[in-house]
Amino acid sequence: TVSSRPLAEQLQRHAAALERQAGIAVSVEVRGDVEALSSSQRLAVARIVQEALTNVREHSGASSVSVRVEAGPTHTEAVVVDDGRGFEVERTLVRAARRGRLGLVGMAERVRLLGGALDVESRPGGPTTVAATIPRWEPLGARRAARLRVA
């Protein structure tokens, strides 16, 4: 299952699949303690990267793509950058939604449900960057205890 495999391994598998299927060179960099993420966060990061790589394969015409995931003290960031043809973000999102193609919208919703944000930057001629930022999860009790110590 997705949640039982280390996140770095999952990302490498997605990258290897893209290289095999489309001949697109993929670099993957994972920094920080990504295994400290909640299972929901690990799943979200894996699925967002997977969907971004699928979009690269299907739409970009890219020859290379980089994936960087960094787990820091306050948030985790997943960034996928390709050197493909790019697109007009707003117009493409509207067209895709009308046709029932909701990959980017689904990625944004997955991140939003975890309190984060998804940013898509592109322009005709490229490059395209998909960046998801998810705040670090803390149990409610830990937050309350920290507030009590500060007061």
N, C-alpha and C positions, 0 to 999 in steps of 0.2 A: 504494500500500500504506500501511497505517497507520504503519509505522515511518519512511517517507520524508517524511511530512507533518509540519510543525511541530506540536507538541502544542497550542499555543494555537489554531491553525487548526482542529484536530480538535474541540476543545471547543466552539468557536464553531459548527461545523457541527452538532454534537449539539444545542446549544441552539436553533439556527434550526429544526431538524427538529421539536423539541418545540413551539416556538411555532407553526409551520405546522400540525402535526397536531392539536394540542389547544388552541391559543389561550392557552397558559399563558406569562406573561411570565417570561423567563429573563435573569438578569444573570450575566456571566462575568468573573471577575477572575483574572489570572495574574500572579504576582510571582516574582521571582528568575529564575535561569538554568535554566529547565526543559529546555532543549536539552542541558544538561550531564548529564542523567540518562542512565542506560544505556537501550538500546532496550527491554529487558525492563521497566524501570521506566516508561518513557513509555507502552508498550503497556498495562501494568497500570492506570496512572492513567486513560488514555483509556477503557478498558473498564469500569472501576469507575464513572466519571462517566456513561458511556452507560447502564449497567445501573441506576444510581440514578435517572436521568432517565426511563428506561422505567418503573420502579416508580412514580414520581411520576405519569406519564401514566395508568397502568393502575389505580392504587389510591388515590391521595391525595385527589382532588377539589380540589387546590390551584389557586390563581389566580396564584401567583408562586413562583419558586424561584431561589435564588442558588447559584452554583458559584464556589468559590474554590480555587485551587491555588497553593501557595507552596513554592518550592524554597529551602531554607535551607542553611546550612553543615553541619548534622548530619543533617537529614532533610527529606523532602518531605511536605507535608500536602495532601490533597484533601478538601474539605468541601462537601457538598450539603445545603442547608436548604430545606425547602418549608413553606408555610403551610397545608397540607392538614389533613385530619381526624385524622391520627395513628392509632396502633394500640398494642396491648400487645405489646411486642417478643417476649418469650419465648414466649407462647402462639401468636403468629403464626408464628414460626420453626418451632415443632413442627408446627403444622398444615400449613405449606407443605412441609416435608420429607416428611410422610406422603403428600402428594399429588404428590410428585416435582418440586415447584417449588423450585429450589435457587438462585435469583438471589442472595440475600444470603449464603447459604452459599458459593457460588462466588466472590463478591467477597472474603469473608473468607479463603478458601483462597488466592486469587491474591496477596493482601497477605502472608499468612503465609509463603508460599514465598519472598518477598523479604525476610523478616526483620522484617516490620512487623505492624501490628495494625489491625483494623477495629472501629470503635465505632458502634453504632446506638442513638440515643436518640429515644424517642417516647413519647407517651401519648395516650389517646383525647382528641380535641379539638385535638391537634397542639401545637406543630409537630413535624416529624421532621428529625433531623440524622443524616447518614451521613458519618463521618469516617475516612479512611484515612491512616495515618502509615507512611511507608516510610523506613528509615534510608538515609543517603547511602552509595552504593557506593564502595568504594576497592579498587583492585587489591591483592591479597595482598602483593605486594612493597612497596607504599607503606606499609602498616601495619607490616611488619617493619622497614623503614628508619626509620620514626618511633620505634619501640621502641628501636632501637639508638642513636639520637641521645639519647633520654631517659636511657638507662642510662649 
